[in-house]
Amino acid sequence: MDTMTLHRTADAGAPSVPPPTTARAGAPGTPSRIRRLWQGPQADPTWARPALLGLLLATALLYLYGLTANGWANSFYSAAVQAGSESWKAFFYGSSDAGNSITVDKPPAALWVMALSVRLLGLSSFSILLPEVLMGVATVGIVYATVKRYWGAAAGLLSGTVMALTPVAVLMFRFNNPDALLVLLMALGAWATLRSIERGSARWFVLVGVLIGLGFLTKALQVLLVVPAFGLAYVLFADTTLRRRITGALAGTAAMVLSAGWWVAIVELVPASMRPYIGGSQDNSFLSVTFGYNGLGRISGNETGSVGGGNGWGATGITRMFSSAIGGQISWLIPSALVLLGVGLWLRGRAPRTDLRRAAYVVWGGWLLVTMLTFSFMAGIFHEYYTVALAPAVAALVGMGAAEAWEHRRRPVGSVALAVATAGAATWSFILLSRTDWSSVLRVGVLALGLASAFLLLAITQLHRRAVPLVVAGATVAALAGPAAYSIDTVRTAHTGSIVTAGPNTGRGGPGGGGPGGNGGPPQSLGAARGTRGGTAQGGTTQGGTMQGTVPGGTTGGTTGQARGGMGGLLDATTPSTEVVAALSANASSYRWVAAAIGSQNAAGLQLGTGLPVMAIGGFNGSDPSPTLAQFQQYVASGQVHYFLANSGMGGGPGGGGGSGTGSQISQWVEANYTQVTIGGQTFYDLTQPLSSTGATASTTTQAS
């Protein structure tokens, strides 16, 4: 493959990207629309477009496989999606319930996409998770297109394949957390940044700002981790004057602020009495939760209202991404990506300022390094699935760097880079696979094939030309076999709850690692937590990643509706029994909330089971001061709440990290003043039946209707 010149020369007025060929041999004059879709641009080799379409189709099939086995996935977000599909007010604010008591603890953009899908297709596991799959396929396509533009179709296909088979990406593009939309928007931002550099266009960089702003409305400050790389690359390399580069950067910044700030301004300016409480905050302010609990608190570990109060989410340090808890999620090709990044920058070192390949290394490499270092040293809440934000950068760098090194394969720098990257990938895959209880055949085979391919790559120019494709195929298989095996295991396993991880059980435990049963858990100090595969949860066990009780596409075990999710309902929700659904649904139109429960997951289980609004007292952790005792008393006095779920949340007490204790106050007040009823084996308090003035405790049992 000849080296492409991808920069503007000093006197030329057009970018020197390879010009399209006039036509493929034997092609008709004007191909039909279907033929153009199949063939792609005329400059591409004939195999490129069919290969891309095959990659996208295979990705879609992989991500769709057994999708509904994940049930409601994270019920915390599914309940908010259900609310948004019923109420436009809940849709706009991201409320947990259609009664608009409290929002989720993130901005609502990801919920908007899923709620629109539910409005179109009806409420189901499939309608909630389908948009995530489509986002995953789109991200693979964007990574392919961005790399292919400057390195060719083969590099794009390699990058797209790496993206599609990254285990944590397979997990999160089948799950309803905000991360899927966040990653798609960041990948689009990288694509738009390189187009703005190529064209020297402020308008394209304004688009970058808009995409980052939408990313902020998806997962707040996390999206800003890519901003340094995008901004630096534009200011240094855009093909225009310095003044216009600075002006364009300022325009992009303004677009970012405006595209995120309009929603923030509305939320902050609307009187608190006219909107739901802002979940995750202690003062009902979105800015507070953005810069505190979901922002700087994640870095320092000082997160008021946080579960565990910080500093319990695993050891920090430069090796964190390679640890037993996290390595199998994302790190398979990070060593190779770093090697290829360094070699690529060195090879482009003497290129003109506007060299597009060097700009791409800065965009993707800066993304990888800044995000990886932040994740490695943040002391606050950290979950393994956060690392999906690294996947596009790793995938792009592997494809770009491999193509660059291949073009220089006749020089030692090229052949050695290819050999080291291949050997590194195979060796690290062997180590990661050794952490599982899988057969040794796979890991030994990967190591042997990888090392053999690496040795042959060192002598690639001496091989017969017919042997070269076999060596390249061997290196590719050795690099991708491990993550592919993890990905297949991921789609074959149901994942539900707040903390999920990809791949098989590594037997890990402890802070930031797996809880009992193994695929991820909260700090040990918080007690036994559910895993995604069968760990023990309070009140029962998980089965195949689902809690006791029936979830869409999930399994049933134990006494339906009797057990709460892990840690008293903090990590997962359960489906209520038919008796509970019938009782809460009776005369439901007379109430703003058919029930109230401490903690969003407890409320979510009731809400998803009934399709009716349920108040989540204290938000996700049960630690937010919403509602206050006085507010709840007023809701009850005015007949807006029917039932109160007893013993919900973490005992009804204050959350970790100094959160509010209003949940405990409400629970004590209800128990002292209202009639206890047993419905389908669960204990509730009927808030329409106050106790007699004598203060004697009353108890009744409601049978199935």
N, C-alpha and C positions, 0 to 999 in steps of 0.2 A: 504494500500500500504506500503510495507516494505521500510525502509530507505536504499537508495543505497549508497554504499561507492564509492566515485568518486575521490580518490586520490591515489597516489602511497605510499606504505608503505616504511618504512625506508630501508628494505633490498630487496624489490621486484624490478624486472627489467621491469615489464610491468604494464601499468595502470590498476587499478582495476575497470574499468567500467564493468557493468554486462555482463557476457559472453553470446553469443547467444545460444539459445536452439538448440538441435540437429535437430528437425523437428517438425512441427505441427502434431497433431494427425490426422491420416488419409490422410496426404499429400503424393502424389506420390514421387518417388525417386528424379527425376530431373524435376522440373516444367518448363514449356515452358516460353519463354520470356514474353508473355502477362500475363501469370499467375504470374510470378515474379513481373511484374509491378503492378498487382492488389494486390498481397499479401504483398509485401514489404519484408524487412528483416525477417528472421525466428524468431528472438527474439521478434518481435512486436506482440501485440495481433491481432487477426484476423480482428478486426474492424478498425485498425489504418490506413492502406493504403486506403481502400475505403473512410474513413472519410476525409483523406487528399485530395484525388482526388475530392471529393464532394466540399470541401472548395475552392479549386482552381477553379473548374468549376463555382461555385456560385460567386466567386469574379470576374471572367472574365465576366460573364453575367451581374453582377451589374455595372461594369465599362464600359461595351460596350453599355449599355442601353442608347438610345438617344444620342449617342456620337457625331454625326455630327450636332446636334443642337447647339453645341459650335462654329460652323463655323470655321473661321480662328483662333479662340481662341485669343491668343495674336498675333496680326498681325505683330508686331515688329519682333518676332521670325519667324513667318510663311514666311514673305518676305525673310528673310535670308535663310530659308530652300529652298525656291523656287530658290533663287540665287545659292545656293550650288548645286542644282540639275541640273543647267545649266552650271556652270563654276567650274572646279576643283580648280581654284585659289580662287574663292569665297568660295568654300567648305573648303579649308585648313585654310583660315584666319577667316572665319565666317563673310564674308562681307554681308552688307545689300542688295547689288544689284550685279548683274552679271557684271556691269561695274567697280566694285571694287573701289568705292569712299571712303567708310568708313565701319568699322566693327561694329558689335553689341558691347555693353559694357561689355560683358562676354567672357570667353574663349569658344571655339567652339565645345567641345566634344558632348554636347547634340544635337547640330545642325547636327553633322555628322550622328548620328543615324537616325534622321528624314529625312535628305537629301537622305540617302541611301534608305530609305523606299519609298520616292517619286520617285527616279530613277527606282525603281523596279515596283511600282504600279501606277505611274503617280501622278500628282499634284491634291490633293483633301484634304478636311478636314479629311477624314477617314485615308488616307495614312500618314498624319502628326501626327494624334493623336493615331493611332494604336500602335506604339512603346511605348507610354506612358502607355497604358493599359497593355501591356505585361510586362513592367518594374514593374508595380504594382503587378501583379500576381506573378512575380518572387520574389519580396520583401516579400510578404506573405509567399511564400515557404521557403525562406531563414530564416526568423524569426522562422517559425515552425521547420525547421531542426536543427537550432542552439539550441533552447530550448529543443526540444525533445531528443537530444543526451545525455543530462545530467539529465533531469527530467522526461522523458517518453513522450509517445504519447499524453496523455490527456493534459499535460501542453503545449506541442507544439501546439495542436489544439486550446487551449484557447488563446495563444499568437497570433497565426495566425488569429483567428477570430477578436480579438481586433484590430490588424493591419488593416485588411480588412475593418472594420467598423469605423475607425477613420475618422470623417467628412473631415478634411483638407486633408487626404490622398486620400479619394474618389475624392475630387476636383482636386488635383494636378496630380493624375494618369490618368486624363482625359483631361489634359491641357498641353500646349507645352512649359511651362517654364522649365529651366534647373533642377528644384528641383526633378523631378522624377528620373532622372539618378543619381543625387547626393545621394538621399536616398538609392537607390539600391546599389551603390558602398560602402556607409558607412555600410550598413547591411552586405554586403559581407566582408568588413573589420573586422567587429566584429566576424563573423563566422571564418575567417582565423586566427584572433588573438587567439581565443580559441583553434583552432587546433594546432597552434604553441606552445601554453602553454602546451597542453596535450602531445605533442610529444617532447617538448623541442627542437624544430626544428627552426634553423635560416632560412632555406629555406622557411618554411611557413610564417615566419615574413617578409621575402623579398616580398612575395606575398602581404602581408598587405601593405607594402610600395608602391608597384605598384598600388594597388587599391586606396590608398590615393592620389597618384600622378594623376591618372585618374580623381579622384574627384576634384583635383585642376584645371584640364583642363575643368571641367564642371562648377564650380562656385567659382573658385579662393579660397580665404582664408577661406571661411566658413567651408570647409572640415576639416580644422586643429582643429576645436573644439573637435573632437573625438580623436585626437592624444594623449593628455595627458592620457586619460583612457587606450587606447590600449597599449601605451608604458609602463606605470606604471605597468599594469597587467602582461605584458611579463617579465619585469625585476624582479618583485617580485615573480612570481609564476611559471614560466616555469620550467619544470622538467629537469634541467641540471645545470651545475656549474655556479657560478657567472660570471666567465670570459667569458663563452660561452653566457650567457645571455646578457652581455654588448656588446660582439662582434655581436650577433644577432641583438640587437637594433640598433647598428651603421650600420649594413648591411641593415636593413629595412629603416633607414633614408636615406641612399645613394640611395636605390631603389626608394624611394619617390621623391627625388630630380631629379634623372635621368628620371623617367617616366613622370614627369611634365616639367622638364627643357629643354628637347630637342626641344619642340615646342616654348617655351619662347625664347630660344637662337636663333632659326631661325628668329623669328619675330624681335628680337632686332638687329640682325646682318644684316639682309637684308636692303639695303638702302631704305629710306622712299619713294623715287621716284619709287621704284619697287614693292611696296605693298600698300594696302589701308591704310588710316588713322586709327589709333587705337581709336575707339569710346569710349567716356567717359573720355578721357584724354584731358588735355589742352596743352600737349607738344608732342603728337604723340608717347608716350611710353607706352608699356604694363605694365612695372614695375610701372610706375606712377599711372595708373588707378588701378592696383592691390593693391598697398599699400596706395593709397589715396582715391579716390572716392569710390572704392569697398572694401576697406580694413579698415585702421585705422579711416578713415573719418566716416565710419558707426558706430564706437564706440563713437567717440568724437562729432560727428555732424558737424565737419568742412569738408564739402564736396564741393570743388570748382566745380561749374557747376551744382550743385544739384538743383532739384526743391524745392524751399522753403528754401534752405540754412541751413537745419538741425534744430533741436530743435522744429519741428512742427509735429512730428509723434506720438504723444501720450505721456501721462505721464509715466515716467520710475519708476521702483521700484519693490520690491519683489513680489507684487501682480499683476504685469502686465499680466502674462499668464492667470489670472483668471478674467480679466476685462470684461466688457460687449462687447467690440470689439473683444476680442480674445478667451475668455473662451469657447465658443461653438465650436471653431475650434479644440481644442486639449486637454482641461483640464479635460475632463470628468473623467478620471481614474488616473490623476496625484496624487491626495491625496492618493488613494489606493496604487499606485505604490511606493510612498515614504514610506508608512507604511510597506509594504511588503519588501522593500529594507532594511529598518532598522532591521526588525525582522530576515530576512535571514542572514544578516551579523552577527547578534548576535548569531544565532544558529550555524553558521560556525566558530565562533570565536576561538575555540580550535582545529580546524582541522589542519592537517599538512600543511606545507607551500605550497605544490603542489596541494592542494584541488581545484578541477576544478569548483565546484559550487561557492566557494568564489571568484575565479578568474572571473567567469561569472558575479557575482554581481558587481565587480569592473569595468568590461568592460561596462556593460549596465548602471549601476548606475552612473559611472563617465561621460559617454556620456550624460545622462539625466541632471545631475546637472550642468556640465560646460556649456552645450548649453542653458539650461533654464536660468541660471544666466546671461549669455551674452546677450540673447534676452531681459531679463528683464531690463537691465541697459544701453543698447546701445542707444545713443542719436541721431543717424543719421537716415537715411531712414530706416523705418521698416514697412513691410507689414504683415498682418495676416497670409498669406500663408507660410511665412518663417517657421512657427511652424511645418510644416510637417517633419522637421528634427528631431523632438522629438518623432515622432510616433513609430518607431521601438523600441526605448528604453523603452517607456511606455508599449508597448505591451509585450515585453520580460519580463520585471519586474513583470507584473501582472501574467503571466503564471508561471514563475519561483517561485515567492513568494507564490502564492496560492498553488502550488504543495508542496513546502517546509512546509508551515504551515499545509497542510492537512496531511502530514506524521507525524506531531507532534500534531494531533488533540486531542489525549488522554491526552495531557499536557495542562495546562492553556495557555501557550504561543502560542500554535498552534490555539486553539479554539478562543481565544480572538483576535488574529491577523486576522483570517478569518472573525469574526464578525465585527470588526472595519473597515476592508477594505470594506466589503459589505455595512455596514451602511453609511460609508463615500461616497461610490460611489452613493448610492441611494439618499442621502441627497443633494449631490452636483448636481446630475442630476435634482432633483426637483428644485433647485435654477436656474440652467441654462435654464430649460424648462419654468420657470416662467418669464423669460426675453422675451419670444416670445408671440405672440397672439394666440397660439394654444389652443385647448380645454384643460380644466383642468383634463380631464379623464386620460390622459397619465401621467402627472406629479404626480398626486395623486396616481395613481396605482403603479407607479415606487416606490414612497416613502413607501407606505404601504407594498408592496411585499418585498422591500429591508429590511425594519426594522423588519418585521416578520421573514424573512430568517436569519437575523443577530441574532435575539434572539434565534432561534432554533439552530444555529451553536454553540452558547455558551453551549448548552446541547446536542451536537451531539452524544456523547457516550451513552446517555440515550434513544435515539430514537430507534424505531424498524428499523431493517435494510432495510425494504421496504420503509420507509419514507425518508431515507437518500438521495437517488437520487432525490426525489422531492424537498428537501431543497436545494441541490446543484443546481438544475435546476432553482429554484426560485431566488437564489442569482445571478446566471449568467444572467438570463433575466433582473433582476432589474439593473444590472450593464451595460448591453448592449442595453437596449431598447431606451434610450435617444440618444446615438450616432447613433444607427441604424435609428431612425426617421430622424435625421439631414442628414444622408447619403442618405436616400431615397429622401428627399427633394432636395438634391444637384443634384442627377442624373436627376431629373425631371425638373430642371431649366437650361436654357441656360446661359453660362458664357463666356463673351468675354471681351477683353480689357486688360489693364495693371494691374489693381487692382481688384482682385476677391476674394470672400470669400465663404465658405461653409454654408449650412443650411439656415434657414428662416431669415427673417428680424427681427432684435431685436429692431428696432426703435432707434438705437444708431446714433450718429453723432459726429462731431467735429474731432479734430486732431487724426489721427490714427484710427479713427473709420469709420463709414459709411458716405458716402456722401449722398446727397438727394436720397431717394429711397432705401437707406440703406445697401448694402452689401459690404462695404469697400470703402474707399476713401482717397484722399490725405489730407493734412492739410487744415483746413478751410481758412487759409490765402490765399490759391491759388484760391479761388473762387469755384463756384458750380462745382461739379464733377459728372460724370456718376456713377451710381451704377450698379450692375449686374442685377437688377430686374426692373428698370423702372424709374430711376432718370432722372433729366433734364440735358441735355448736351447743350453746345453752339450750337446754330443753330437748335435745335430740341430736340426730346426726344428719350429715349431708349425704346425698346419694347422686353420684355422677355429676356433681356440681350444682345440684338443686337442693333446696331446703325441704323439710317435710311439708307436705301439702302439695297440691297440684299447681304447676305453673304451665303456661302454654308451651307445649313441646317438651316439657320436662318429665320428671318422674314423681311418683307418690310414695310416701313411706311414713310409717308411724301413724299417729293420730292427727288427722287433718286439722290444721288450724291451731293445734295445741302448742307447738313449739314456736319460739321466736327465733329470729336469725341470730347469727353469732354475736356475742357480746351484748346480749339483751336487745337484739334487733338493730344494732348499730350498723352491721355489715351487710345484712340481707333481709329481705322481707319474706313473709310466708303468705300463702293464699288462704283466706278464711274459709271456714266450713260453710256448707249450704245453709245451716241454721243461722250462722252469723250474717250471711248475705241477706237472708230473708228478713231477719229482725231489723237490720240497718236500712233495708229498702222500704220497709213498711212506712207509709205516709211520709216518704223522703222529701217530697216537695214542700213540706211545712218547715223544713230546717235549712239553714245556710250550710251547715256541716252535719252530716249524719252521725259523725263520731269525732272524737279527738283522741290523740295518742301522743305520748312523749317520744320524740325522735322521728325523723322523716321516714325511715325505713318501716317502722311500725305502722305509721299512717299510710304509707304507700301500699303495703299489703292489703289493707282494708279497702283502700280507694280503687286499686286495680281489680280487686275481687268483686266490688259492687258497681264500679263505674260512677260512683258518687263522691262528692267532696268530703275529705277527711282532714281535719286540722292537724298539722304537725307542730306540736308544742315544742319550742326550743330549736326548731330547725334540725339539720342533719345530726348534730351531736347531742341534741337536747339541751344545749348550753346557751342558746341565744335567749335574750329576755323578751320573747314574743310568744304569746301575749303575756302581759304582766298579770298578776293575780287579780288586780282590780278590773282589768279589761276582760279577763275570762269570766269573772263573776257577772259582769254586765252582759256578756254574750249569753250566759246561762239564764239570767233574769229575763232577758228579752226573748227567750225561747229559740235561740239560733243554733244550739248544739243539743243533740239527742243523747248520745252515749259517750262515756269516757272509758277507754281501754285501761284496765287495771294493770299495775306492775309492768308497764311498758318502759322502754328506754333503759338506761343504766341505773335502774332503781329510782328513776325520777330525780336524781340528784344533779348537782352541777357538773358540767363537763370538765374535762381536764384543762389545764392551762388557765384557770381563773375565770371560767365562764360563769354565766348567770345561774342561780339556783331557783329560778321561778318555777321550773318544772316540778321540783320537789314541793314547793309551796302549793301549787295547784293540786297536785296529787293528794297531799294531806288534807286540803280543804274539801276536796270532793269526797274522800273516804269518810270524813267526819259529818258530812251533811246530806249525802244522797244514797239511795238504795242500791245495794249490790245485787247484781243479777248474773246468773250463769247461763251462757248461751253456747250451745254446742261444745261444752267443755272449757270455754274461755270465760274469764271473769270481766265483767263490765260494770259500770255504774250508770244507772238510768237518771239522767239529769232532769227529767220531767217528774221524778218521784222523790221529793225531798223527804228526809227522815222526819219522824214526829218530833215534837218539841221536847220530848223526854230524852232525846239523844240516843235512844236504843238503836243498835245496829239491825237493819233488816236485810234479809237475803231471800232471793227467789231464784227459781230455775225456769228458764224458758226452753221448752221442747221444740223440736223441729215441727214446722207447720206442714 
